[in-house]
């Protein structure tokens, strides 16, 4: 597991208040992990803070799975 992957999963678990062990790379934020729309925005903000990056909110909200979030953030770093 890469550092980015580990941190994305930790931030996701903390933001959605779920066990990090439940988070697979192919897990969808809404359908599988139960993220509500406000939590999606909170996740974007949490990823920005964790990785000290600025994400385009529209693009970021198009990211539907944990694996895609990892790829998206890795490209930005």
PLY file of the C-alpha trace (Angstrom):
ply
format ascii 1.0
element vertex 77
property float x
property float y
property float z
element edge 76
property int vertex1
property int vertex2
end_header
0.00 0.00 0.00
1.40 3.37 -1.01
1.61 6.28 1.43
-1.03 8.14 -0.58
-3.36 5.13 -0.51
-2.94 4.73 3.26
-3.60 8.42 3.90
-6.62 8.55 1.56
-8.16 5.60 3.41
-7.43 7.12 6.83
-8.98 10.47 5.83
-12.00 8.67 4.34
-12.50 6.59 7.49
-12.19 9.65 9.74
-14.54 11.79 7.63
-17.22 9.12 7.14
-16.77 7.70 10.66
-16.25 4.14 9.45
-13.62 1.48 10.07
-10.62 1.85 7.76
-10.73 -1.92 7.24
-14.02 -1.52 5.34
-12.41 0.64 2.68
-11.37 -1.19 -0.49
-9.88 0.58 -3.50
-12.95 -0.26 -5.58
-15.34 0.98 -2.87
-17.65 3.73 -4.08
-17.94 6.66 -1.68
-21.73 6.97 -1.88
-23.02 3.49 -2.70
-20.54 1.38 -0.68
-19.33 3.70 2.08
-22.54 5.66 2.63
-21.20 9.17 1.97
-23.91 11.80 1.76
-23.51 14.85 -0.47
-22.28 17.10 2.34
-19.72 14.44 3.30
-18.44 14.38 -0.28
-17.62 18.08 0.05
-16.05 17.42 3.47
-13.94 14.65 1.95
-12.59 17.00 -0.73
-11.68 19.54 1.95
-10.07 16.84 4.11
-7.98 15.54 1.18
-6.87 19.10 0.38
-5.78 19.62 3.97
-4.09 16.20 4.31
-2.07 16.54 1.11
-1.74 20.35 1.05
-3.25 20.55 -2.44
-5.97 22.57 -4.16
-8.54 20.37 -5.91
-11.02 21.53 -8.51
-14.26 20.81 -6.65
-16.27 19.81 -9.74
-13.55 17.43 -10.92
-13.03 16.06 -7.42
-16.75 15.37 -6.96
-16.69 13.32 -10.18
-14.31 10.88 -8.47
-16.58 8.07 -7.33
-14.24 5.39 -5.89
-11.42 5.28 -3.37
-9.01 4.01 -6.05
-9.86 6.91 -8.37
-9.33 9.34 -5.50
-5.88 7.86 -4.91
-5.02 8.22 -8.62
-6.42 11.77 -8.72
-4.36 12.86 -5.71
-1.18 11.10 -6.90
-1.41 13.06 -10.17
-1.64 16.31 -8.22
1.37 15.63 -6.00
0 1
1 2
2 3
3 4
4 5
5 6
6 7
7 8
8 9
9 10
10 11
11 12
12 13
13 14
14 15
15 16
16 17
17 18
18 19
19 20
20 21
21 22
22 23
23 24
24 25
25 26
26 27
27 28
28 29
29 30
30 31
31 32
32 33
33 34
34 35
35 36
36 37
37 38
38 39
39 40
40 41
41 42
42 43
43 44
44 45
45 46
46 47
47 48
48 49
49 50
50 51
51 52
52 53
53 54
54 55
55 56
56 57
57 58
58 59
59 60
60 61
61 62
62 63
63 64
64 65
65 66
66 67
67 68
68 69
69 70
70 71
71 72
72 73
73 74
74 75
75 76
